[in-house]
Amino acid sequence: MKLVLKYSFFAFLATLTNIGTQYASLSLYDGTFSLYVAMALGTLTGLVVKYTLDKRYIFYFEVRSKVENVSKFILYSFMGIFTTLIFWGTELLFHFSFSGPWAKYAGAITGLTIGYVTKYHLDRRYVFR
């Protein structure tokens, strides 16, 4: 249960980072493809936060070198491709299905929640064995 709470809290922090980055991006740039730029930036910042926290406090993985850290981050990111598609698909589904600025954020939170549960299992099995 402690692991579930800790993982959920870290997912919450990464989600806040992601959504905050998207909000900041959309506040600064509202031009062509602004939502997609915001989603990409949010995904990147959330990924870095989540990797750092998961590596140290969920899987207790200590890297032995910078090369190992980079290779783990790449593998961690690769496992996130599927979960990112879930997240982005849900965010876009909400954005285009409901009116109002809240829709994209509600979709992002829903998609991230589904994605993080899936990602934990992928990371445990393939990244941090």
Sequence and secondary structure as in RCSB ss.txt:
>XXXX:A:sequence
MKLVLKYSFFAFLATLTNIGTQYASLSLYDGTFSLYVAMALGTLTGLVVKYTLDKRYIFYFEVRSKVENVSKFIL
YSFMGIFTTLIFWGTELLFHFSFSGPWAKYAGAITGLTIGYVTKYHLDRRYVFR
>XXXX:A:secstr
 HHHHHHHHHHHHHHHHHHHHHHHHHHH  STTHHHHHHHHHHHHHHHHHHHHIIIIIS    SSHHHHHHHHHH
HHHHHHHHHHHHHHHHHHHHHHS STHHHHHHHHHHHHHHHHHHHHHIIIII  
